[in-house]
Amino acid sequence: MLTVKILGSGCANCKKLEAVAREAASQAGLEADFIKVTDMQAIMAYDLLSTPGLVLNERLVSSGRIPTVAEVQGWLAGA
């Protein structure tokens, strides 16, 4: 199963990123495990410069912005 992590404090952008990621996974017909990571120590382990961050199967694919559903679908396909 695909593991999707949303890195951030739980701000509005983090929630928006999670919504985009869920939408992309559902449109692609993929089952994914969504995990919110709010602990700063854990977030820093991903070498993240700014939140929100998106991690697919332990690989940081996006940080500091909200990607489009299409972008996330592309990353999901490659994950």
C-alpha atoms as a printed R data frame, in Angstrom:
   type eleno elety resid chain resno      x      y       z
1  ATOM     1    CA   MET     A     1  0.000  0.000   0.000
2  ATOM     2    CA   LEU     A     2  1.051  3.563  -0.719
3  ATOM     3    CA   THR     A     3  2.009  5.729   2.258
4  ATOM     4    CA   VAL     A     4  1.285  9.448   1.944
5  ATOM     5    CA   LYS     A     5  2.572 11.798   4.632
6  ATOM     6    CA   ILE     A     6  1.519 15.417   4.996
7  ATOM     7    CA   LEU     A     7  4.230 17.375   6.824
8  ATOM     8    CA   GLY     A     8  3.180 20.537   8.618
9  ATOM     9    CA   SER     A     9  1.667 22.133  11.679
10 ATOM    10    CA   GLY     A    10 -1.921 21.487  10.621
11 ATOM    11    CA   CYS     A    11 -2.373 24.926   9.038
12 ATOM    12    CA   ALA     A    12 -4.851 25.704   6.256
13 ATOM    13    CA   ASN     A    13 -2.253 24.920   3.563
14 ATOM    14    CA   CYS     A    14 -1.535 21.539   5.169
15 ATOM    15    CA   LYS     A    15 -5.246 20.708   5.100
16 ATOM    16    CA   LYS     A    16 -5.473 21.868   1.470
17 ATOM    17    CA   LEU     A    17 -2.469 19.716   0.533
18 ATOM    18    CA   GLU     A    18 -4.062 16.690   2.179
19 ATOM    19    CA   ALA     A    19 -7.316 17.298   0.270
20 ATOM    20    CA   VAL     A    20 -5.403 17.535  -3.039
21 ATOM    21    CA   ALA     A    21 -3.447 14.343  -2.279
22 ATOM    22    CA   ARG     A    22 -6.609 12.428  -1.304
23 ATOM    23    CA   GLU     A    23 -8.363 13.632  -4.467
24 ATOM    24    CA   ALA     A    24 -5.407 12.563  -6.643
25 ATOM    25    CA   ALA     A    25 -5.247  9.111  -5.040
26 ATOM    26    CA   SER     A    26 -8.985  8.584  -5.358
27 ATOM    27    CA   GLN     A    27 -9.063  9.704  -9.016
28 ATOM    28    CA   ALA     A    28 -6.174  7.316  -9.737
29 ATOM    29    CA   GLY     A    29 -8.050  4.509  -7.973
30 ATOM    30    CA   LEU     A    30 -5.190  4.036  -5.507
31 ATOM    31    CA   GLU     A    31 -5.522  2.988  -1.897
32 ATOM    32    CA   ALA     A    32 -3.257  5.043   0.289
33 ATOM    33    CA   ASP     A    33 -2.502  5.354   3.962
34 ATOM    34    CA   PHE     A    34 -2.622  9.069   4.908
35 ATOM    35    CA   ILE     A    35 -0.510 10.186   7.846
36 ATOM    36    CA   LYS     A    36 -0.302 13.717   9.250
37 ATOM    37    CA   VAL     A    37  3.139 14.548  10.653
38 ATOM    38    CA   THR     A    38  3.008 17.582  12.939
39 ATOM    39    CA   ASP     A    39  6.070 16.915  15.124
40 ATOM    40    CA   MET     A    40  8.798 19.395  14.086
41 ATOM    41    CA   GLN     A    41 11.564 16.903  14.920
42 ATOM    42    CA   ALA     A    42 10.000 14.336  12.566
43 ATOM    43    CA   ILE     A    43  9.382 16.966   9.870
44 ATOM    44    CA   MET     A    44 13.015 18.150   9.965
45 ATOM    45    CA   ALA     A    45 14.168 14.556   9.349
46 ATOM    46    CA   TYR     A    46 12.863 14.970   5.775
47 ATOM    47    CA   ASP     A    47 15.189 17.901   5.023
48 ATOM    48    CA   LEU     A    48 12.152 20.105   4.448
49 ATOM    49    CA   LEU     A    49 12.786 23.815   3.889
50 ATOM    50    CA   SER     A    50  9.194 24.986   4.296
51 ATOM    51    CA   THR     A    51  5.810 23.442   4.964
52 ATOM    52    CA   PRO     A    52  3.550 21.982   3.836
53 ATOM    53    CA   GLY     A    53  5.473 18.956   2.640
54 ATOM    54    CA   LEU     A    54  4.270 15.901   0.761
55 ATOM    55    CA   VAL     A    55  6.027 12.560   1.209
56 ATOM    56    CA   LEU     A    56  5.175  9.479  -0.874
57 ATOM    57    CA   ASN     A    57  6.613  6.176   0.359
58 ATOM    58    CA   GLU     A    58  9.261  8.050   2.400
59 ATOM    59    CA   ARG     A    59 10.312 10.260  -0.565
60 ATOM    60    CA   LEU     A    60  9.801 14.046  -0.257
61 ATOM    61    CA   VAL     A    61  8.172 15.150  -3.514
62 ATOM    62    CA   SER     A    62  6.919 18.632  -2.673
63 ATOM    63    CA   SER     A    63  7.542 21.345  -0.098
64 ATOM    64    CA   GLY     A    64  6.412 24.884   0.577
65 ATOM    65    CA   ARG     A    65  3.523 24.878  -1.900
66 ATOM    66    CA   ILE     A    66  0.241 23.233  -2.864
67 ATOM    67    CA   PRO     A    67  0.754 21.097  -5.991
68 ATOM    68    CA   THR     A    68 -2.081 20.471  -8.437
69 ATOM    69    CA   VAL     A    69 -4.085 17.237  -8.405
70 ATOM    70    CA   ALA     A    70 -2.466 16.355 -11.773
71 ATOM    71    CA   GLU     A    71  1.049 16.864 -10.344
72 ATOM    72    CA   VAL     A    72  0.287 14.622  -7.384
73 ATOM    73    CA   GLN     A    73 -1.178 11.978  -9.701
74 ATOM    74    CA   GLY     A    74  2.085 11.971 -11.660
75 ATOM    75    CA   TRP     A    75  4.063 11.441  -8.460
76 ATOM    76    CA   LEU     A    76  1.674  8.726  -7.312
77 ATOM    77    CA   ALA     A    77  2.103  6.906 -10.629
78 ATOM    78    CA   GLY     A    78  5.858  6.949 -10.130
79 ATOM    79    CA   ALA     A    79  5.715  5.895  -6.491
